[in-house]
Amino acid sequence: MLTQEQILEKLREWMDELFEIAPETVQLESHLGSDLDVDSIDAIDLVVKIKELTGKQVNPEDFKSVRTVQDVVTVIQNMSAE
């Protein structure tokens, strides 16, 4: 299973690659919408990356409550533990 730090590093890479967000600005407490300017369309790209990482389809219900980077990390950890 991936550690929180490993997942955070992956998220930083993805945010830089997909949305040109500087990796150092991606913190666990960062709010996806207000802090990082990630909208619902951008979230779809993120879901695709999560699927590539875990090899599993992201349950839309699991992703509805995602608001912060920590929430994304938790979703990925839960998926990789299944």
N, CA, C and O atoms as CSV, one atom per row, in Angstrom:
chain,resi,resn,atom,element,x,y,z
A,1,MET,N,N,0.839,-1.189,0.000
A,1,MET,CA,C,0.000,0.000,0.000
A,1,MET,C,C,0.886,1.254,0.000
A,1,MET,O,O,1.938,1.293,0.637
A,2,LEU,N,N,0.437,2.256,-0.719
A,2,LEU,CA,C,1.188,3.500,-0.800
A,2,LEU,C,C,1.049,4.305,0.486
A,2,LEU,O,O,-0.013,4.331,1.108
A,3,THR,N,N,2.134,4.958,0.869
A,3,THR,CA,C,2.080,5.809,2.060
A,3,THR,C,C,1.483,7.163,1.692
A,3,THR,O,O,1.385,7.522,0.518
A,4,GLN,N,N,1.089,7.899,2.719
A,4,GLN,CA,C,0.541,9.236,2.495
A,4,GLN,C,C,1.549,10.107,1.762
A,4,GLN,O,O,1.180,10.862,0.862
A,5,GLU,N,N,2.809,10.008,2.138
A,5,GLU,CA,C,3.857,10.816,1.504
A,5,GLU,C,C,4.040,10.451,0.029
A,5,GLU,O,O,4.211,11.333,-0.812
A,6,GLN,N,N,4.004,9.153,-0.285
A,6,GLN,CA,C,4.129,8.717,-1.683
A,6,GLN,C,C,2.968,9.246,-2.522
A,6,GLN,O,O,3.161,9.703,-3.649
A,7,ILE,N,N,1.778,9.177,-1.966
A,7,ILE,CA,C,0.596,9.658,-2.688
A,7,ILE,C,C,0.671,11.170,-2.873
A,7,ILE,O,O,0.348,11.680,-3.946
A,8,LEU,N,N,1.089,11.882,-1.844
A,8,LEU,CA,C,1.223,13.338,-1.941
A,8,LEU,C,C,2.223,13.702,-3.028
A,8,LEU,O,O,1.982,14.632,-3.798
A,9,GLU,N,N,3.337,12.991,-3.105
A,9,GLU,CA,C,4.322,13.247,-4.165
A,9,GLU,C,C,3.709,13.038,-5.549
A,9,GLU,O,O,3.925,13.842,-6.456
A,10,LYS,N,N,2.941,11.952,-5.708
A,10,LYS,CA,C,2.258,11.683,-6.981
A,10,LYS,C,C,1.303,12.816,-7.323
A,10,LYS,O,O,1.268,13.289,-8.459
A,11,LEU,N,N,0.522,13.250,-6.327
A,11,LEU,CA,C,-0.429,14.340,-6.557
A,11,LEU,C,C,0.283,15.616,-6.977
A,11,LEU,O,O,-0.191,16.342,-7.851
A,12,ARG,N,N,1.418,15.885,-6.355
A,12,ARG,CA,C,2.192,17.076,-6.735
A,12,ARG,C,C,2.645,16.987,-8.191
A,12,ARG,O,O,2.581,17.971,-8.926
A,13,GLU,N,N,3.106,15.795,-8.606
A,13,GLU,CA,C,3.510,15.584,-10.002
A,13,GLU,C,C,2.327,15.820,-10.943
A,13,GLU,O,O,2.444,16.526,-11.945
A,14,TRP,N,N,1.184,15.212,-10.599
A,14,TRP,CA,C,-0.008,15.340,-11.450
A,14,TRP,C,C,-0.487,16.779,-11.541
A,14,TRP,O,O,-0.851,17.244,-12.622
A,15,MET,N,N,-0.490,17.488,-10.420
A,15,MET,CA,C,-0.963,18.880,-10.415
A,15,MET,C,C,-0.073,19.748,-11.296
A,15,MET,O,O,-0.556,20.642,-11.990
A,16,ASP,N,N,1.220,19.481,-11.262
A,16,ASP,CA,C,2.158,20.217,-12.100
A,16,ASP,C,C,1.938,19.853,-13.570
A,16,ASP,O,O,1.841,20.728,-14.431
A,17,GLU,N,N,1.861,18.561,-13.837
A,17,GLU,CA,C,1.716,18.059,-15.207
A,17,GLU,C,C,0.374,18.470,-15.834
A,17,GLU,O,O,0.340,18.936,-16.972
A,18,LEU,N,N,-0.713,18.300,-15.102
A,18,LEU,CA,C,-2.042,18.534,-15.654
A,18,LEU,C,C,-2.482,19.996,-15.615
A,18,LEU,O,O,-3.090,20.494,-16.563
A,19,PHE,N,N,-2.174,20.678,-14.519
A,19,PHE,CA,C,-2.747,22.008,-14.303
A,19,PHE,C,C,-1.712,23.109,-14.112
A,19,PHE,O,O,-2.068,24.255,-13.840
A,20,GLU,N,N,-0.411,22.762,-14.254
A,20,GLU,CA,C,0.682,23.711,-14.082
A,20,GLU,C,C,0.634,24.393,-12.710
A,20,GLU,O,O,0.868,25.595,-12.588
A,21,ILE,N,N,0.324,23.590,-11.679
A,21,ILE,CA,C,0.312,24.074,-10.303
A,21,ILE,C,C,1.657,23.696,-9.684
A,21,ILE,O,O,2.053,22.531,-9.703
A,22,ALA,N,N,2.346,24.681,-9.142
A,22,ALA,CA,C,3.670,24.437,-8.557
A,22,ALA,C,C,3.566,23.389,-7.452
A,22,ALA,O,O,2.732,23.519,-6.556
A,23,PRO,N,N,4.404,22.348,-7.505
A,23,PRO,CA,C,4.334,21.257,-6.524
A,23,PRO,C,C,4.382,21.721,-5.072
A,23,PRO,O,O,3.716,21.139,-4.216
A,24,GLU,N,N,5.159,22.760,-4.785
A,24,GLU,CA,C,5.280,23.209,-3.388
A,24,GLU,C,C,3.989,23.836,-2.852
A,24,GLU,O,O,3.832,23.983,-1.640
A,25,THR,N,N,3.069,24.205,-3.742
A,25,THR,CA,C,1.797,24.776,-3.278
A,25,THR,C,C,0.771,23.694,-2.946
A,25,THR,O,O,-0.263,23.982,-2.344
A,26,VAL,N,N,1.054,22.455,-3.335
A,26,VAL,CA,C,0.132,21.343,-3.073
A,26,VAL,C,C,0.455,20.748,-1.699
A,26,VAL,O,O,1.401,19.977,-1.544
A,27,GLN,N,N,-0.351,21.125,-0.718
A,27,GLN,CA,C,-0.193,20.653,0.656
A,27,GLN,C,C,-1.436,19.855,1.045
A,27,GLN,O,O,-2.488,20.001,0.423
A,28,LEU,N,N,-1.318,19.022,2.061
A,28,LEU,CA,C,-2.453,18.200,2.487
A,28,LEU,C,C,-3.684,19.041,2.800
A,28,LEU,O,O,-4.810,18.638,2.508
A,29,GLU,N,N,-3.467,20.208,3.393
A,29,GLU,CA,C,-4.609,21.043,3.780
A,29,GLU,C,C,-5.124,21.928,2.640
A,29,GLU,O,O,-6.116,22.635,2.816
A,30,SER,N,N,-4.465,21.898,1.474
A,30,SER,CA,C,-4.888,22.727,0.344
A,30,SER,C,C,-6.279,22.318,-0.127
A,30,SER,O,O,-6.564,21.136,-0.325
A,31,HIS,N,N,-7.142,23.326,-0.303
A,31,HIS,CA,C,-8.485,23.101,-0.823
A,31,HIS,C,C,-8.388,23.069,-2.346
A,31,HIS,O,O,-7.824,23.978,-2.955
A,32,LEU,N,N,-8.934,22.029,-2.956
A,32,LEU,CA,C,-8.794,21.867,-4.403
A,32,LEU,C,C,-9.368,23.057,-5.170
A,32,LEU,O,O,-8.743,23.550,-6.109
A,33,GLY,N,N,-10.537,23.512,-4.781
A,33,GLY,CA,C,-11.184,24.603,-5.510
A,33,GLY,C,C,-10.596,25.966,-5.213
A,33,GLY,O,O,-10.097,26.638,-6.115
A,34,SER,N,N,-10.650,26.382,-3.955
A,34,SER,CA,C,-10.256,27.753,-3.623
A,34,SER,C,C,-8.742,27.970,-3.596
A,34,SER,O,O,-8.272,29.043,-3.975
A,35,ASP,N,N,-7.973,26.978,-3.156
A,35,ASP,CA,C,-6.518,27.152,-3.087
A,35,ASP,C,C,-5.801,26.804,-4.384
A,35,ASP,O,O,-4.858,27.487,-4.786
A,36,LEU,N,N,-6.258,25.731,-5.039
A,36,LEU,CA,C,-5.532,25.230,-6.216
A,36,LEU,C,C,-6.263,25.478,-7.536
A,36,LEU,O,O,-5.738,25.180,-8.609
A,37,ASP,N,N,-7.472,26.023,-7.449
A,37,ASP,CA,C,-8.252,26.357,-8.643
A,37,ASP,C,C,-8.550,25.136,-9.521
A,37,ASP,O,O,-8.568,25.238,-10.747
A,38,VAL,N,N,-8.781,23.991,-8.889
A,38,VAL,CA,C,-9.141,22.770,-9.605
A,38,VAL,C,C,-10.664,22.705,-9.651
A,38,VAL,O,O,-11.319,22.649,-8.611
A,39,ASP,N,N,-11.227,22.712,-10.861
A,39,ASP,CA,C,-12.685,22.670,-10.978
A,39,ASP,C,C,-13.165,21.249,-11.291
A,39,ASP,O,O,-12.366,20.313,-11.341
A,40,SER,N,N,-14.459,21.100,-11.499
A,40,SER,CA,C,-15.027,19.760,-11.698
A,40,SER,C,C,-14.520,19.106,-12.981
A,40,SER,O,O,-14.390,17.883,-13.035
A,41,ILE,N,N,-14.235,19.886,-13.998
A,41,ILE,CA,C,-13.678,19.333,-15.240
A,41,ILE,C,C,-12.259,18.821,-14.983
A,41,ILE,O,O,-11.883,17.745,-15.447
A,42,ASP,N,N,-11.479,19.606,-14.238
A,42,ASP,CA,C,-10.122,19.197,-13.880
A,42,ASP,C,C,-10.144,17.917,-13.042
A,42,ASP,O,O,-9.266,17.064,-13.167
A,43,ALA,N,N,-11.153,17.802,-12.194
A,43,ALA,CA,C,-11.261,16.627,-11.322
A,43,ALA,C,C,-11.363,15.344,-12.133
A,43,ALA,O,O,-10.895,14.293,-11.696
A,44,ILE,N,N,-11.970,15.424,-13.304
A,44,ILE,CA,C,-12.080,14.245,-14.171
A,44,ILE,C,C,-10.685,13.768,-14.576
A,44,ILE,O,O,-10.414,12.567,-14.576
A,45,ASP,N,N,-9.805,14.703,-14.919
A,45,ASP,CA,C,-8.421,14.341,-15.265
A,45,ASP,C,C,-7.726,13.685,-14.073
A,45,ASP,O,O,-6.947,12.745,-14.235
A,46,LEU,N,N,-8.015,14.187,-12.889
A,46,LEU,CA,C,-7.438,13.633,-11.672
A,46,LEU,C,C,-7.934,12.204,-11.433
A,46,LEU,O,O,-7.164,11.327,-11.041
A,47,VAL,N,N,-9.217,11.986,-11.671
A,47,VAL,CA,C,-9.806,10.654,-11.505
A,47,VAL,C,C,-9.145,9.656,-12.468
A,47,VAL,O,O,-8.901,8.507,-12.099
A,48,VAL,N,N,-8.860,10.089,-13.686
A,48,VAL,CA,C,-8.182,9.226,-14.664
A,48,VAL,C,C,-6.800,8.832,-14.141
A,48,VAL,O,O,-6.398,7.673,-14.255
A,49,LYS,N,N,-6.079,9.788,-13.571
A,49,LYS,CA,C,-4.743,9.506,-13.020
A,49,LYS,C,C,-4.836,8.536,-11.840
A,49,LYS,O,O,-3.999,7.646,-11.695
A,50,ILE,N,N,-5.854,8.713,-11.003
A,50,ILE,CA,C,-6.040,7.816,-9.860
A,50,ILE,C,C,-6.315,6.397,-10.349
A,50,ILE,O,O,-5.807,5.429,-9.783
A,51,LYS,N,N,-7.116,6.282,-11.393
A,51,LYS,CA,C,-7.407,4.959,-11.955
A,51,LYS,C,C,-6.127,4.314,-12.494
A,51,LYS,O,O,-5.895,3.123,-12.289
A,52,GLU,N,N,-5.295,5.107,-13.184
A,52,GLU,CA,C,-4.023,4.581,-13.700
A,52,GLU,C,C,-3.132,4.094,-12.558
A,52,GLU,O,O,-2.481,3.056,-12.675
A,53,LEU,N,N,-3.101,4.842,-11.455
A,53,LEU,CA,C,-2.252,4.502,-10.319
A,53,LEU,C,C,-2.738,3.244,-9.600
A,53,LEU,O,O,-1.946,2.357,-9.280
A,54,THR,N,N,-4.042,3.175,-9.352
A,54,THR,CA,C,-4.583,2.076,-8.547
A,54,THR,C,C,-5.038,0.886,-9.367
A,54,THR,O,O,-5.170,-0.223,-8.848
A,55,GLY,N,N,-5.280,1.120,-10.665
A,55,GLY,CA,C,-5.807,0.044,-11.514
A,55,GLY,C,C,-7.275,-0.225,-11.263
A,55,GLY,O,O,-7.815,-1.238,-11.708
A,56,LYS,N,N,-7.929,0.695,-10.541
A,56,LYS,CA,C,-9.339,0.521,-10.205
A,56,LYS,C,C,-10.146,1.744,-10.619
A,56,LYS,O,O,-9.641,2.866,-10.655
A,57,GLN,N,N,-11.409,1.493,-10.927
A,57,GLN,CA,C,-12.335,2.570,-11.261
A,57,GLN,C,C,-12.665,3.360,-9.992
A,57,GLN,O,O,-12.935,2.768,-8.948
A,58,VAL,N,N,-12.645,4.662,-10.075
A,58,VAL,CA,C,-12.988,5.509,-8.930
A,58,VAL,C,C,-14.501,5.554,-8.792
A,58,VAL,O,O,-15.213,5.857,-9.749
A,59,ASN,N,N,-14.981,5.255,-7.607
A,59,ASN,CA,C,-16.408,5.318,-7.328
A,59,ASN,C,C,-16.806,6.796,-7.216
A,59,ASN,O,O,-16.277,7.514,-6.368
A,60,PRO,N,N,-17.740,7.254,-8.069
A,60,PRO,CA,C,-18.142,8.672,-8.011
A,60,PRO,C,C,-18.619,9.092,-6.621
A,60,PRO,O,O,-18.409,10.234,-6.214
A,61,GLU,N,N,-19.251,8.186,-5.900
A,61,GLU,CA,C,-19.707,8.502,-4.538
A,61,GLU,C,C,-18.530,8.815,-3.622
A,61,GLU,O,O,-18.625,9.698,-2.769
A,62,ASP,N,N,-17.419,8.097,-3.791
A,62,ASP,CA,C,-16.231,8.334,-2.977
A,62,ASP,C,C,-15.629,9.709,-3.264
A,62,ASP,O,O,-15.039,10.339,-2.386
A,63,PHE,N,N,-15.787,10.156,-4.493
A,63,PHE,CA,C,-15.138,11.401,-4.906
A,63,PHE,C,C,-16.012,12.635,-4.681
A,63,PHE,O,O,-15.517,13.761,-4.730
A,64,LYS,N,N,-17.306,12.431,-4.435
A,64,LYS,CA,C,-18.213,13.567,-4.229
A,64,LYS,C,C,-17.820,14.436,-3.043
A,64,LYS,O,O,-17.964,15.657,-3.088
A,65,SER,N,N,-17.325,13.810,-1.985
A,65,SER,CA,C,-17.006,14.555,-0.766
A,65,SER,C,C,-15.571,15.089,-0.746
A,65,SER,O,O,-15.158,15.703,0.238
A,66,VAL,N,N,-14.824,14.871,-1.794
A,66,VAL,CA,C,-13.431,15.321,-1.860
A,66,VAL,C,C,-13.377,16.837,-1.998
A,66,VAL,O,O,-13.932,17.410,-2.936
A,67,ARG,N,N,-12.700,17.474,-1.049
A,67,ARG,CA,C,-12.546,18.930,-1.070
A,67,ARG,C,C,-11.080,19.363,-0.965
A,67,ARG,O,O,-10.688,20.401,-1.498
A,68,THR,N,N,-10.283,18.554,-0.273
A,68,THR,CA,C,-8.885,18.928,-0.039
A,68,THR,C,C,-7.948,17.869,-0.610
A,68,THR,O,O,-8.379,16.788,-1.011
A,69,VAL,N,N,-6.673,18.196,-0.640
A,69,VAL,CA,C,-5.657,17.240,-1.075
A,69,VAL,C,C,-5.672,16.029,-0.139
A,69,VAL,O,O,-5.521,14.894,-0.592
A,70,GLN,N,N,-5.854,16.266,1.160
A,70,GLN,CA,C,-5.925,15.153,2.124
A,70,GLN,C,C,-7.069,14.202,1.762
A,70,GLN,O,O,-6.920,12.986,1.882
A,71,ASP,N,N,-8.203,14.741,1.324
A,71,ASP,CA,C,-9.336,13.898,0.918
A,71,ASP,C,C,-8.956,12.998,-0.258
A,71,ASP,O,O,-9.328,11.825,-0.295
A,72,VAL,N,N,-8.218,13.550,-1.211
A,72,VAL,CA,C,-7.774,12.761,-2.376
A,72,VAL,C,C,-6.825,11.658,-1.912
A,72,VAL,O,O,-6.936,10.514,-2.353
A,73,VAL,N,N,-5.897,11.998,-1.028
A,73,VAL,CA,C,-4.955,11.023,-0.492
A,73,VAL,C,C,-5.724,9.873,0.185
A,73,VAL,O,O,-5.398,8.702,-0.009
A,74,THR,N,N,-6.726,10.217,0.966
A,74,THR,CA,C,-7.523,9.207,1.679
A,74,THR,C,C,-8.253,8.293,0.699
A,74,THR,O,O,-8.286,7.080,0.902
A,75,VAL,N,N,-8.833,8.848,-0.351
A,75,VAL,CA,C,-9.522,8.047,-1.367
A,75,VAL,C,C,-8.545,7.057,-2.007
A,75,VAL,O,O,-8.862,5.879,-2.167
A,76,ILE,N,N,-7.360,7.544,-2.369
A,76,ILE,CA,C,-6.354,6.679,-3.010
A,76,ILE,C,C,-5.902,5.582,-2.046
A,76,ILE,O,O,-5.762,4.425,-2.441
A,77,GLN,N,N,-5.674,5.947,-0.784
A,77,GLN,CA,C,-5.254,4.937,0.203
A,77,GLN,C,C,-6.336,3.869,0.369
A,77,GLN,O,O,-6.031,2.678,0.429
A,78,ASN,N,N,-7.579,4.288,0.443
A,78,ASN,CA,C,-8.682,3.345,0.595
A,78,ASN,C,C,-8.788,2.426,-0.618
A,78,ASN,O,O,-9.024,1.226,-0.474
A,79,MET,N,N,-8.612,2.989,-1.810
A,79,MET,CA,C,-8.700,2.189,-3.033
A,79,MET,C,C,-7.545,1.190,-3.115
A,79,MET,O,O,-7.742,0.048,-3.532
A,80,SER,N,N,-6.353,1.610,-2.724
A,80,SER,CA,C,-5.213,0.712,-2.842
A,80,SER,C,C,-5.222,-0.349,-1.742
A,80,SER,O,O,-4.521,-1.356,-1.848
A,81,ALA,N,N,-6.004,-0.132,-0.697
A,81,ALA,CA,C,-6.114,-1.118,0.384
A,81,ALA,C,C,-7.138,-2.208,0.073
A,81,ALA,O,O,-7.121,-3.281,0.675
A,82,GLU,N,N,-8.036,-1.914,-0.879
A,82,GLU,CA,C,-9.102,-2.871,-1.218
A,82,GLU,C,C,-8.562,-4.089,-1.943
A,82,GLU,O,O,-9.326,-4.986,-2.297
